[in-house]
Amino acid sequence: MLFEPYKLKGLTLRNRLVMAPMTRSKSPGGIPTDEVVAYYERRARGEVGLIITEGVEVSHDSSSAYPDVPRLDSVKARDGWKKVVEAIKINDGAVVAQLWHCGGFRKKGMGPVPEVPGFTASGLTRPDKNVAHAMDLDDIQQVIDAYAQDAKWCEEIGFDGVEIHGAHGYLIDNFFWSGTNKREDVYGGGLENRSQLATDITTAIRAKVSKEFIVGLRFSQWKQQDYEARLASTPEELKMVLSSPCEAGLDYVHSSMRRFWESEFNDSDDNLATWTKRITGLPTISVGSVGLDGDFIDMSAPASPVSIDKSIEDISAEKYDMVAVGRALLADPEWVIKIREGRLEDITPYSRESMLKLI
């Protein structure tokens, strides 16, 4: 089943393998270059079923925290993305753009507007670190509007959909996490309230795009600030986190794990993606060190190719619907073809060079 076509909403993917979103920092001024176009084209030629782009900074002055990350808020940037989309579609690929607000990872002095601080739910970038800007309701509405406008631009450009980045400690996850969300209004308190920002963003995007346009959400338990953090300790709590955003109009959920083979809750062997599918009923993507012999605590550490039999078994058992691959596809654009043909020995291992260059 893994290598067979899969229908995601109205979009038929050639297989169930997904390119995970990975920051590349190769778009000066927020504009994807011809080198970036070629990078994505190689993965489409390599028969990836669905490409999720690197994080695209939401069109708000507070969204940026890293250099040379692509954006959408200029004609040149959107023209660059048009070239990317065309290159993928010519090679029978499908692509969604990941919309990303970095939240408290931003510091004053960073571009493109140095005087703008990092935005967070309550000023906290981690439970013991109050160094950022606590968003008021006007700030929140402006960011929601920016997500919606960017999604509209993405549909006009030709993307098949967008993925809302709600994982890894960034802005939306800063609202999800009780460790950093101490608000006492509709956006804080219990699990459902802490999910309200994700719900409102989904609702706003849905109001701006067509019914056919795909909208997904990526979320995680772990944070860059705390690998042991959890949004939900039980399936019941996970349902409280995800129900409202899903009901607002999501088409899939991308469950980010560090190690996809690990169980999520004590009384079950099932991983986070399996529980997500069971709870939401939506198509679900599983990700977390797929195809490599080491997890990504140290992105510069080398990792060698390994079998994906576990993913194949899980897909065949309908535990989740798609499998996202990250570092393995950075190293080898033909990873999908080589895995399908059983040519494990021909796969280029992941290395620090894979991270630094657009191979």
C-alpha positions in Angstrom: 0.0 0.0 0.0 2.9 2.4 0.7 3.8 2.7 -2.9 0.3 2.7 -4.3 -1.7 5.8 -5.2 -3.5 7.5 -2.3 -6.4 10.0 -2.5 -6.0 13.0 -0.1 -9.3 14.9 -0.4 -9.6 15.4 -4.1 -5.9 15.1 -4.8 -4.5 11.7 -6.0 -0.9 11.2 -4.8 1.2 8.7 -6.7 2.2 7.0 -3.4 1.9 7.6 0.4 5.5 8.9 0.9 5.7 12.6 1.9 8.7 14.9 2.0 8.8 16.4 5.4 9.2 20.2 5.8 12.9 21.1 6.5 14.3 24.5 6.8 16.9 25.2 4.1 17.7 29.0 4.5 18.6 29.4 0.9 16.1 32.1 -0.1 17.8 35.6 0.3 15.2 38.3 0.9 12.6 35.6 1.3 12.7 34.8 -2.4 13.1 31.2 -3.6 16.0 31.1 -6.0 16.5 28.9 -9.1 18.6 26.6 -6.9 15.6 26.2 -4.6 13.4 25.4 -7.6 15.9 22.7 -8.8 16.0 21.3 -5.3 12.3 20.6 -5.1 12.2 19.5 -8.8 14.7 16.7 -8.0 12.4 15.3 -5.2 9.4 15.4 -7.6 11.4 13.6 -10.2 12.4 11.2 -7.5 8.7 10.2 -7.1 7.9 11.7 -3.7 4.1 11.4 -3.4 3.5 14.7 -1.6 6.1 17.5 -1.0 5.6 19.7 2.1 7.8 22.7 1.6 10.2 24.1 4.1 8.5 26.5 6.5 7.4 29.7 4.8 7.3 32.7 7.1 3.9 34.1 7.6 3.5 37.6 6.3 3.7 39.4 9.6 6.7 41.4 10.9 7.0 39.1 14.0 7.1 35.8 12.2 10.9 35.5 11.3 13.7 34.1 13.4 16.1 32.6 10.9 18.0 34.1 7.9 17.1 33.5 4.3 13.8 31.8 4.9 11.2 32.1 2.1 8.2 34.3 2.4 5.1 35.2 0.3 4.6 38.9 0.9 6.4 40.2 -2.2 5.7 39.7 -5.9 9.2 38.4 -6.4 8.7 35.8 -3.6 5.4 34.6 -5.1 6.9 34.4 -8.5 9.7 32.3 -7.1 7.2 29.9 -5.6 5.3 29.7 -8.9 8.5 28.3 -10.4 8.8 25.8 -7.6 5.2 24.7 -8.0 5.4 24.4 -11.8 8.6 22.3 -11.6 6.9 19.9 -9.2 3.7 19.7 -11.2 5.6 19.1 -14.5 7.0 16.0 -12.8 3.6 14.7 -11.6 4.2 15.8 -8.0 1.9 17.4 -5.5 2.9 20.1 -3.1 1.6 22.0 0.0 3.3 25.0 1.6 4.0 24.9 5.3 3.0 28.3 6.9 5.3 29.1 9.8 5.4 31.7 12.6 8.5 31.3 14.8 7.0 32.9 17.8 9.4 33.3 20.7 12.4 32.0 18.8 12.5 35.5 17.3 14.6 38.1 19.2 14.7 41.9 18.8 17.3 42.9 16.2 16.4 40.1 13.8 15.2 41.0 10.3 13.3 42.0 8.4 12.0 44.6 11.1 14.6 44.6 13.9 12.5 46.5 16.4 9.8 43.8 16.5 10.1 41.3 19.3 9.2 37.6 19.4 5.5 37.0 19.8 4.2 34.5 22.4 1.0 33.6 24.3 2.2 35.0 27.6 5.8 36.3 27.2 7.3 32.9 27.9 9.6 31.1 25.5 9.9 28.3 28.0 8.3 27.8 31.5 11.1 29.6 33.2 12.0 32.2 30.6 9.9 35.4 30.3 11.7 37.4 27.6 9.2 37.8 24.8 6.1 39.8 23.9 2.8 38.6 25.3 0.3 39.0 22.4 -2.8 41.1 22.9 -6.0 40.3 21.0 -5.2 42.8 18.2 -1.8 41.0 17.7 -3.6 37.7 17.6 -6.1 38.9 15.0 -3.4 40.3 12.8 -1.5 37.0 12.8 -4.7 35.1 12.0 -5.3 37.4 9.1 -1.8 36.9 7.9 -2.2 33.1 7.8 -5.4 33.5 5.8 -3.9 35.9 3.3 -0.9 33.7 2.8 -3.1 30.6 2.2 -5.0 32.6 -0.4 -1.8 33.5 -2.1 -0.7 29.9 -2.0 -3.9 28.8 -3.8 -3.5 31.5 -6.4 0.2 30.4 -7.0 -1.0 26.8 -7.6 -0.1 25.0 -4.4 -2.4 22.0 -3.7 -2.8 23.2 -0.1 -1.1 24.5 3.0 0.1 23.0 6.3 -0.2 25.1 9.5 3.0 24.6 11.5 1.7 24.0 15.1 4.7 22.0 16.4 8.1 22.1 18.0 7.6 25.1 20.3 6.9 27.7 17.7 4.0 30.2 18.0 0.9 27.9 17.7 2.6 25.3 19.9 3.5 28.1 22.4 -0.3 28.5 22.8 -0.9 24.8 22.9 1.6 24.1 25.7 0.6 24.8 29.3 4.2 25.5 30.1 4.2 28.7 28.1 0.5 29.6 27.9 -0.6 31.3 31.1 -3.4 33.4 29.5 -6.7 33.8 31.2 -8.9 34.7 28.2 -10.3 32.5 25.4 -6.8 31.6 24.2 -5.6 30.2 27.6 -6.6 27.9 30.4 -7.8 24.4 29.5 -6.7 22.3 26.6 -9.6 23.4 24.4 -8.9 27.1 25.0 -5.2 26.6 24.3 -6.2 25.1 20.9 -8.2 28.2 20.0 -5.5 29.9 18.0 -5.1 26.9 15.8 -8.9 26.7 15.4 -9.2 30.4 14.5 -6.4 30.2 12.0 -8.0 27.1 10.4 -11.4 28.9 10.3 -9.8 32.0 8.7 -8.0 30.0 6.1 -11.1 28.1 5.2 -13.0 31.3 4.6 -10.3 32.5 2.1 -9.8 29.4 0.0 -11.8 27.0 -2.1 -13.4 23.8 -0.7 -11.0 21.8 -2.8 -7.9 23.4 -1.3 -6.2 21.2 1.3 -5.5 22.5 4.8 -3.4 20.4 7.2 -1.9 20.9 10.7 1.4 19.7 12.0 1.7 19.3 15.8 4.0 17.6 18.3 4.2 16.6 21.9 7.9 17.5 22.2 9.4 21.0 22.0 12.8 22.2 21.0 12.9 23.7 24.5 11.9 20.4 26.2 12.1 17.0 24.5 10.0 15.5 27.3 7.2 18.0 27.1 3.7 16.7 26.4 0.4 18.4 25.3 -1.6 15.3 26.2 -0.9 12.5 28.7 -3.9 10.4 27.6 -5.9 9.8 24.5 -8.7 11.8 26.1 -6.5 14.8 26.5 -5.3 14.4 22.9 -8.9 14.5 21.7 -9.3 17.8 23.6 -6.3 19.3 21.9 -7.2 18.3 18.3 -11.0 18.2 18.1 -11.7 21.9 17.7 -9.1 22.6 15.0 -10.2 19.5 13.1 -13.8 20.5 13.2 -12.8 24.0 11.9 -11.9 22.4 8.5 -8.7 20.4 8.6 -8.1 17.8 5.9 -5.2 16.0 7.5 -3.0 16.0 10.6 0.7 15.6 10.6 1.9 14.0 13.9 5.6 14.9 14.5 7.6 12.5 16.6 11.3 12.2 17.2 11.1 8.4 16.7 8.1 7.2 14.9 8.4 3.6 16.2 7.9 4.5 19.8 4.5 4.1 21.5 2.7 7.2 22.7 0.7 6.1 25.7 1.6 3.5 28.3 -1.3 1.1 27.6 -0.7 0.7 23.9 2.0 0.1 21.3 0.5 2.6 18.9 2.4 5.8 18.0 1.1 9.4 18.0 0.0 9.3 14.4 -2.1 6.1 15.0 -3.8 7.7 18.0 -4.3 10.9 16.0 -6.1 9.0 13.2 -8.2 7.0 15.7 -9.3 10.2 17.5 -9.9 12.6 14.6 -10.9 10.2 11.8 -8.8 12.3 9.4 -5.9 11.2 7.2 -2.7 11.2 9.3 1.0 11.6 8.5 3.5 9.8 10.6 7.1 11.2 10.8 10.2 10.8 13.0 13.6 9.5 11.8 12.0 7.3 9.1 14.6 5.4 7.0 17.6 6.3 9.2 19.5 4.6 12.1 19.5 7.7 14.3 17.1 10.3 15.5 17.6 14.0 14.9 18.7 15.4 18.3 21.9 16.4 16.5 21.1 17.4 12.9 24.8 17.5 12.0 25.4 13.9 13.0 25.6 11.3 10.2 23.0 8.6 9.8 22.8 5.6 7.6 19.9 4.2 5.6 17.8 1.4 7.2 14.7 -0.6 6.2 11.3 1.0 6.4 9.5 -2.3 7.0 7.9 -1.0 10.1 6.3 1.9 8.2 5.1 -0.5 5.4 3.5 -2.8 8.1 1.8 0.1 9.8 0.4 1.5 6.5 -0.8 -1.9 5.5 -2.5 -2.2 8.8 -4.1 1.2 8.3 -2.6 2.6 11.5 -1.9 5.9 9.7 -2.1 7.0 6.0 1.1 8.6 5.0 4.8 8.5 6.0 6.9 11.6 6.0 10.7 11.4 5.3 13.1 14.1 6.3 16.8 13.8 6.4 17.0 10.7 4.2 15.5 12.8 1.4 17.9 15.7 2.0 20.7 13.3 1.3 19.3 11.4 -1.6 16.5 12.9 -3.9 16.0 9.4 -5.4 15.4 7.8 -2.0 11.8 6.8 -2.8 12.8 5.0 -6.0 15.7 3.2 -4.4 13.6 2.1 -1.4 10.8 0.9 -3.7 13.3 -1.1 -5.8 15.0 -2.6 -2.7 18.3 -0.8 -3.4 19.2 0.1 0.2 22.9 -0.2 -0.5 22.6 2.5 -3.2 21.1 5.2 -0.9 23.3 8.1 -0.1 23.7 8.3 3.7 22.7 11.5 5.5 25.6 13.7 6.5 26.3 17.3 7.7 26.8 18.2 4.0 23.2 17.2 3.3 22.0 19.8 5.7 24.3 22.6 4.5 23.8 22.2 0.7 20.8 21.8 -1.6 21.7 18.4 -2.9 
